[in-house]
């Protein structure tokens, strides 16, 4: 379920995750419950001042993206707090900035949900039941019950498909210039 939705349902405490911003001012993150520190390009950021956490549209109490408004323009060397020390204003380093510095955003905190949301638990149970009966239908994609009913198991259950559609957060797409 986590892989299909790009989410983090399982609770992870005191965990640091790294992301590559590629100069974007909004980055998708998987279910951040609370942040203890946010570091961008070796500079520690301040909540609700130099970064803003965007809550989940399902209002589950977690954040699914971070907004970094200090970026003036993509690949602007002045967006890096240590630009002078690393000589980013030099024309030799401009190409390096355009290609993006990997893992330039680091977020430490608690990830996931303290209690699994009811929708997640229900979809997981339905998927488990489907996986239990699926081996019986592996060759024909159908099962016939003793009463003569035919069950089609060729696709995921509708409950699971609807859950994935509602809870999925898109991964960031990066376009190279």
SEDRENLO-348842 format. One record per residue: residue in one letter; y, x negated, z of N, C-alpha, C in turn. Coordinates in steps of 0.1 Angstrom, whole numbers, plus 5000, padded with zeros to 4 digits. Layout:
<pts>
{pt A, {Y, X, Z}, {Y, X, Z}, {Y, X, Z}}
...
</pts>
This chain:
<pts>
{pt X, {4988, 4992, 5000}, {5000, 5000, 5000}, {5013, 4991, 5000}}
{pt X, {5012, 4980, 5008}, {5024, 4972, 5008}, {5026, 4965, 4995}}
{pt X, {5016, 4961, 4988}, {5017, 4954, 4975}, {5022, 4964, 4964}}
{pt X, {5018, 4976, 4964}, {5022, 4986, 4954}, {5036, 4991, 4956}}
{pt X, {5041, 4991, 4969}, {5054, 4995, 4972}, {5065, 4984, 4974}}
{pt X, {5060, 4972, 4974}, {5069, 4960, 4977}, {5075, 4962, 4991}}
{pt X, {5068, 4967, 5000}, {5073, 4970, 5014}, {5065, 4962, 5024}}
{pt X, {5070, 4961, 5036}, {5064, 4955, 5048}, {5062, 4965, 5059}}
{pt X, {5050, 4971, 5060}, {5048, 4981, 5070}, {5042, 4975, 5083}}
{pt X, {5035, 4964, 5082}, {5029, 4957, 5093}, {5040, 4950, 5101}}
{pt X, {5040, 4951, 5114}, {5051, 4945, 5122}, {5048, 4930, 5123}}
{pt X, {5059, 4922, 5120}, {5059, 4908, 5121}, {5071, 4904, 5129}}
{pt X, {5069, 4898, 5141}, {5080, 4894, 5150}, {5083, 4879, 5149}}
{pt X, {5095, 4875, 5151}, {5099, 4861, 5150}, {5094, 4854, 5138}}
{pt X, {5097, 4860, 5126}, {5093, 4855, 5113}, {5105, 4852, 5105}}
{pt X, {5104, 4841, 5098}, {5115, 4837, 5089}, {5110, 4838, 5074}}
{pt X, {5117, 4845, 5066}, {5114, 4847, 5052}, {5125, 4841, 5044}}
{pt X, {5121, 4835, 5032}, {5131, 4828, 5024}, {5132, 4836, 5010}}
{pt X, {5144, 4836, 5005}, {5146, 4843, 4992}, {5155, 4834, 4983}}
{pt X, {5154, 4837, 4970}, {5163, 4830, 4961}, {5173, 4840, 4955}}
{pt X, {5186, 4837, 4957}, {5196, 4847, 4954}, {5200, 4846, 4939}}
{pt X, {5198, 4835, 4933}, {5202, 4833, 4919}, {5217, 4837, 4916}}
{pt X, {5225, 4836, 4927}, {5239, 4839, 4925}, {5242, 4854, 4926}}
{pt X, {5232, 4862, 4929}, {5235, 4877, 4931}, {5241, 4880, 4944}}
{pt X, {5248, 4891, 4945}, {5254, 4894, 4958}, {5246, 4905, 4965}}
{pt X, {5236, 4910, 4959}, {5227, 4920, 4966}, {5213, 4916, 4963}}
{pt X, {5205, 4914, 4974}, {5191, 4910, 4973}, {5182, 4920, 4980}}
{pt X, {5171, 4923, 4973}, {5161, 4932, 4979}, {5153, 4925, 4989}}
{pt X, {5151, 4930, 5001}, {5143, 4924, 5012}, {5133, 4935, 5016}}
{pt X, {5121, 4930, 5021}, {5111, 4940, 5025}, {5111, 4944, 5039}}
{pt X, {5117, 4955, 5043}, {5117, 4961, 5056}, {5120, 4952, 5067}}
{pt X, {5133, 4948, 5068}, {5138, 4940, 5079}, {5142, 4950, 5091}}
{pt X, {5135, 4949, 5102}, {5139, 4957, 5114}, {5151, 4952, 5121}}
{pt X, {5152, 4939, 5123}, {5164, 4933, 5129}, {5164, 4918, 5126}}
{pt X, {5176, 4913, 5124}, {5178, 4900, 5120}, {5184, 4892, 5132}}
{pt X, {5178, 4880, 5134}, {5183, 4871, 5145}, {5192, 4861, 5139}}
{pt X, {5189, 4857, 5126}, {5198, 4847, 5119}, {5197, 4849, 5104}}
{pt X, {5208, 4847, 5097}, {5208, 4848, 5083}, {5216, 4835, 5078}}
{pt X, {5209, 4827, 5070}, {5215, 4814, 5066}, {5215, 4814, 5051}}
{pt X, {5226, 4812, 5045}, {5228, 4811, 5031}, {5234, 4797, 5027}}
{pt X, {5227, 4790, 5019}, {5232, 4777, 5015}, {5236, 4768, 5027}}
{pt X, {5228, 4767, 5037}, {5230, 4759, 5049}, {5241, 4764, 5058}}
{pt X, {5247, 4776, 5055}, {5257, 4782, 5063}, {5252, 4794, 5070}}
{pt X, {5254, 4795, 5083}, {5250, 4807, 5091}, {5260, 4818, 5089}}
{pt X, {5255, 4830, 5085}, {5264, 4841, 5082}, {5265, 4850, 5095}}
{pt X, {5275, 4858, 5094}, {5278, 4868, 5105}, {5276, 4882, 5101}}
{pt X, {5269, 4890, 5109}, {5266, 4904, 5105}, {5278, 4912, 5104}}
{pt X, {5279, 4921, 5094}, {5290, 4930, 5092}, {5303, 4922, 5089}}
{pt X, {5302, 4910, 5085}, {5314, 4902, 5082}, {5311, 4894, 5069}}
{pt X, {5301, 4886, 5070}, {5298, 4878, 5058}, {5285, 4883, 5051}}
{pt X, {5278, 4892, 5058}, {5266, 4898, 5051}, {5265, 4912, 5057}}
{pt X, {5259, 4921, 5049}, {5257, 4935, 5053}, {5243, 4939, 5050}}
{pt X, {5236, 4945, 5060}, {5223, 4950, 5057}, {5223, 4964, 5053}}
{pt X, {5216, 4967, 5042}, {5216, 4981, 5036}, {5203, 4988, 5041}}
{pt X, {5204, 5000, 5047}, {5193, 5006, 5052}, {5184, 5012, 5042}}
{pt X, {5172, 5015, 5045}, {5162, 5021, 5037}, {5167, 5036, 5033}}
{pt X, {5165, 5040, 5021}, {5169, 5053, 5017}, {5161, 5064, 5024}}
{pt X, {5149, 5061, 5029}, {5140, 5070, 5036}, {5145, 5072, 5051}}
{pt X, {5155, 5064, 5055}, {5160, 5064, 5069}, {5149, 5062, 5079}}
{pt X, {5141, 5051, 5077}, {5130, 5048, 5086}, {5134, 5038, 5097}}
{pt X, {5147, 5034, 5097}, {5152, 5024, 5107}, {5150, 5010, 5103}}
{pt X, {5147, 5007, 5091}, {5146, 4993, 5086}, {5156, 4991, 5074}}
{pt X, {5158, 4979, 5071}, {5168, 4975, 5060}, {5160, 4970, 5048}}
{pt X, {5163, 4974, 5036}, {5156, 4970, 5024}, {5164, 4962, 5015}}
{pt X, {5177, 4959, 5018}, {5184, 4949, 5010}, {5196, 4944, 5018}}
{pt X, {5201, 4932, 5013}, {5212, 4926, 5020}, {5223, 4924, 5010}}
{pt X, {5235, 4926, 5014}, {5247, 4924, 5005}, {5255, 4912, 5010}}
{pt X, {5258, 4903, 5000}, {5265, 4891, 5003}, {5278, 4891, 4996}}
{pt X, {5288, 4897, 5001}, {5301, 4899, 4994}, {5309, 4886, 4992}}
{pt X, {5305, 4875, 4998}, {5313, 4863, 4997}, {5312, 4857, 4983}}
{pt X, {5303, 4861, 4975}, {5301, 4856, 4961}, {5313, 4862, 4953}}
{pt X, {5321, 4853, 4947}, {5332, 4857, 4939}, {5327, 4860, 4925}}
{pt X, {5319, 4851, 4920}, {5314, 4852, 4906}, {5300, 4845, 4906}}
{pt X, {5291, 4849, 4897}, {5279, 4842, 4897}, {5280, 4827, 4894}}
{pt X, {5273, 4819, 4902}, {5273, 4804, 4900}, {5287, 4798, 4903}}
{pt X, {5295, 4804, 4911}, {5307, 4798, 4915}, {5304, 4788, 4927}}
{pt X, {5308, 4775, 4925}, {5305, 4765, 4934}, {5312, 4767, 4948}}
{pt X, {5323, 4775, 4948}, {5330, 4777, 4960}, {5322, 4787, 4969}}
{pt X, {5312, 4794, 4964}, {5304, 4803, 4972}, {5295, 4795, 4982}}
{pt X, {5293, 4782, 4980}, {5285, 4774, 4988}, {5294, 4767, 4999}}
{pt X, {5291, 4769, 5011}, {5299, 4763, 5022}, {5299, 4748, 5022}}
{pt X, {5289, 4742, 5017}, {5288, 4727, 5016}, {5291, 4721, 5002}}
{pt X, {5298, 4729, 4994}, {5301, 4724, 4980}, {5307, 4711, 4979}}
{pt X, {5316, 4707, 4989}, {5323, 4694, 4988}, {5313, 4683, 4991}}
{pt X, {5305, 4685, 5001}, {5295, 4675, 5006}, {5284, 4673, 4995}}
{pt X, {5281, 4683, 4988}, {5270, 4681, 4977}, {5276, 4680, 4963}}
{pt X, {5289, 4679, 4962}, {5296, 4676, 4950}, {5293, 4687, 4939}}
{pt X, {5292, 4699, 4943}, {5289, 4710, 4934}, {5301, 4713, 4924}}
{pt X, {5313, 4708, 4927}, {5324, 4710, 4918}, {5323, 4700, 4906}}
{pt X, {5314, 4691, 4906}, {5313, 4681, 4895}, {5306, 4688, 4883}}
{pt X, {5310, 4685, 4871}, {5304, 4691, 4860}, {5289, 4687, 4859}}
{pt X, {5285, 4677, 4865}, {5271, 4673, 4864}, {5262, 4683, 4872}}
{pt X, {5268, 4689, 4882}, {5260, 4699, 4890}, {5261, 4713, 4886}}
{pt X, {5270, 4716, 4876}, {5272, 4730, 4872}, {5259, 4736, 4866}}
{pt X, {5251, 4728, 4858}, {5239, 4733, 4853}, {5229, 4736, 4864}}
{pt X, {5229, 4728, 4874}, {5219, 4730, 4885}, {5223, 4743, 4892}}
{pt X, {5235, 4746, 4893}, {5239, 4759, 4900}, {5236, 4771, 4891}}
{pt X, {5237, 4769, 4877}, {5234, 4780, 4868}, {5219, 4783, 4868}}
{pt X, {5210, 4773, 4871}, {5196, 4775, 4871}, {5192, 4781, 4885}}
{pt X, {5201, 4781, 4895}, {5198, 4787, 4908}, {5191, 4777, 4917}}
{pt X, {5195, 4777, 4929}, {5189, 4768, 4939}, {5178, 4777, 4946}}
{pt X, {5166, 4773, 4946}, {5155, 4781, 4951}, {5156, 4781, 4967}}
{pt X, {5152, 4793, 4972}, {5151, 4795, 4986}, {5164, 4792, 4993}}
{pt X, {5175, 4797, 4988}, {5188, 4794, 4994}, {5192, 4805, 5004}}
{pt X, {5184, 4815, 5006}, {5187, 4825, 5016}, {5175, 4826, 5026}}
{pt X, {5178, 4824, 5039}, {5167, 4824, 5049}, {5171, 4835, 5059}}
{pt X, {5162, 4844, 5062}, {5164, 4855, 5072}, {5153, 4854, 5082}}
{pt X, {5157, 4852, 5095}, {5148, 4852, 5106}, {5150, 4865, 5114}}
{pt X, {5139, 4871, 5118}, {5140, 4883, 5125}, {5126, 4890, 5126}}
{pt X, {5127, 4903, 5129}, {5115, 4912, 5130}, {5114, 4920, 5117}}
{pt X, {5103, 4919, 5111}, {5100, 4926, 5099}, {5090, 4937, 5101}}
{pt X, {5091, 4948, 5093}, {5081, 4959, 5094}, {5085, 4970, 5103}}
{pt X, {5075, 4978, 5107}, {5078, 4990, 5115}, {5071, 4989, 5128}}
{pt X, {5078, 4992, 5139}, {5071, 4991, 5153}, {5060, 5002, 5153}}
{pt X, {5062, 5013, 5148}, {5051, 5023, 5147}, {5050, 5027, 5132}}
{pt X, {5038, 5028, 5127}, {5036, 5031, 5113}, {5041, 5045, 5110}}
{pt X, {5050, 5047, 5100}, {5054, 5061, 5097}, {5043, 5070, 5093}}
{pt X, {5044, 5083, 5096}, {5034, 5092, 5093}, {5030, 5093, 5079}}
{pt X, {5039, 5091, 5070}, {5036, 5092, 5055}, {5028, 5080, 5051}}
{pt X, {5030, 5068, 5057}, {5022, 5057, 5054}, {5008, 5059, 5059}}
{pt X, {5006, 5064, 5071}, {4993, 5066, 5077}, {4985, 5076, 5069}}
{pt X, {4992, 5087, 5065}, {4985, 5097, 5057}, {4980, 5092, 5043}}
{pt X, {4989, 5085, 5036}, {4986, 5079, 5023}, {4974, 5069, 5024}}
{pt X, {4974, 5061, 5035}, {4964, 5051, 5037}, {4950, 5058, 5040}}
{pt X, {4950, 5069, 5047}, {4938, 5076, 5050}, {4932, 5082, 5037}}
{pt X, {4941, 5088, 5029}, {4937, 5094, 5016}, {4931, 5083, 5007}}
{pt X, {4938, 5071, 5006}, {4933, 5060, 4998}, {4920, 5055, 5003}}
{pt X, {4918, 5054, 5016}, {4905, 5050, 5022}, {4894, 5060, 5018}}
{pt X, {4897, 5073, 5018}, {4887, 5082, 5014}, {4883, 5081, 5000}}
{pt X, {4894, 5079, 4991}, {4891, 5077, 4977}, {4883, 5065, 4974}}
{pt X, {4886, 5053, 4981}, {4878, 5041, 4980}, {4864, 5043, 4985}}
{pt X, {4862, 5052, 4994}, {4848, 5054, 5000}, {4840, 5062, 4989}}
{pt X, {4845, 5071, 4982}, {4838, 5079, 4973}, {4838, 5073, 4959}}
{pt X, {4847, 5064, 4956}, {4848, 5058, 4943}, {4835, 5051, 4938}}
{pt X, {4828, 5043, 4946}, {4816, 5036, 4941}, {4806, 5046, 4936}}
{pt X, {4805, 5058, 4941}, {4796, 5068, 4936}, {4799, 5072, 4922}}
{pt X, {4811, 5071, 4918}, {4816, 5075, 4904}, {4819, 5064, 4895}}
{pt X, {4814, 5052, 4898}, {4818, 5040, 4891}, {4815, 5041, 4876}}
{pt X, {4804, 5047, 4872}, {4800, 5047, 4858}, {4806, 5059, 4850}}
{pt X, {4808, 5070, 4857}, {4812, 5082, 4850}, {4826, 5086, 4854}}
{pt X, {4832, 5080, 4864}, {4845, 5084, 4870}, {4845, 5098, 4876}}
{pt X, {4833, 5104, 4877}, {4832, 5118, 4883}, {4821, 5118, 4893}}
{pt X, {4822, 5128, 4902}, {4811, 5131, 4911}, {4809, 5146, 4911}}
{pt X, {4796, 5150, 4911}, {4793, 5164, 4912}, {4788, 5167, 4926}}
{pt X, {4794, 5177, 4932}, {4791, 5181, 4945}, {4778, 5189, 4945}}
{pt X, {4772, 5191, 4956}, {4760, 5200, 4957}, {4763, 5214, 4952}}
{pt X, {4775, 5219, 4953}, {4779, 5232, 4949}, {4781, 5233, 4934}}
{pt X, {4781, 5222, 4927}, {4783, 5221, 4913}, {4797, 5218, 4909}}
{pt X, {4806, 5216, 4918}, {4820, 5212, 4914}, {4820, 5197, 4910}}
{pt X, {4828, 5195, 4900}, {4830, 5181, 4895}, {4843, 5175, 4899}}
{pt X, {4843, 5164, 4906}, {4855, 5157, 4911}, {4858, 5145, 4902}}
{pt X, {4870, 5145, 4897}, {4874, 5134, 4888}, {4881, 5123, 4897}}
{pt X, {4875, 5111, 4897}, {4880, 5100, 4905}, {4885, 5089, 4896}}
{pt X, {4889, 5092, 4884}, {4893, 5082, 4875}, {4907, 5076, 4878}}
{pt X, {4915, 5084, 4885}, {4929, 5079, 4889}, {4931, 5080, 4904}}
{pt X, {4941, 5073, 4909}, {4944, 5074, 4923}, {4947, 5088, 4927}}
{pt X, {4945, 5092, 4940}, {4948, 5105, 4944}, {4963, 5108, 4943}}
{pt X, {4967, 5120, 4940}, {4981, 5124, 4938}, {4989, 5121, 4950}}
{pt X, {4984, 5123, 4962}, {4991, 5120, 4974}, {4996, 5105, 4975}}
{pt X, {4987, 5096, 4971}, {4990, 5082, 4971}, {5000, 5079, 4960}}
{pt X, {4998, 5084, 4948}, {5008, 5082, 4937}, {5022, 5087, 4941}}
{pt X, {5023, 5098, 4947}, {5036, 5103, 4952}, {5042, 5094, 4963}}
{pt X, {5033, 5089, 4972}, {5038, 5080, 4982}, {5044, 5067, 4976}}
{pt X, {5036, 5062, 4967}, {5041, 5049, 4960}, {5054, 5052, 4953}}
{pt X, {5055, 5063, 4946}, {5067, 5066, 4939}, {5079, 5068, 4948}}
{pt X, {5077, 5074, 4960}, {5088, 5077, 4969}, {5092, 5065, 4977}}
{pt X, {5083, 5056, 4981}, {5085, 5045, 4990}, {5087, 5032, 4983}}
{pt X, {5085, 5031, 4970}, {5086, 5018, 4963}, {5100, 5014, 4962}}
{pt X, {5102, 5001, 4965}, {5115, 4995, 4963}, {5114, 4985, 4952}}
{pt X, {5123, 4985, 4942}, {5121, 4976, 4930}, {5124, 4962, 4934}}
{pt X, {5116, 4953, 4928}, {5119, 4939, 4930}, {5131, 4935, 4922}}
{pt X, {5138, 4925, 4926}, {5150, 4920, 4919}, {5146, 4914, 4906}}
{pt X, {5153, 4918, 4896}, {5152, 4911, 4883}, {5163, 4901, 4881}}
{pt X, {5159, 4889, 4877}, {5168, 4878, 4875}, {5169, 4875, 4860}}
{pt X, {5182, 4875, 4855}, {5184, 4872, 4841}, {5191, 4859, 4841}}
{pt X, {5185, 4849, 4833}, {5190, 4836, 4832}, {5202, 4836, 4822}}
{pt X, {5212, 4829, 4824}, {5223, 4828, 4815}, {5222, 4815, 4807}}
</pts>
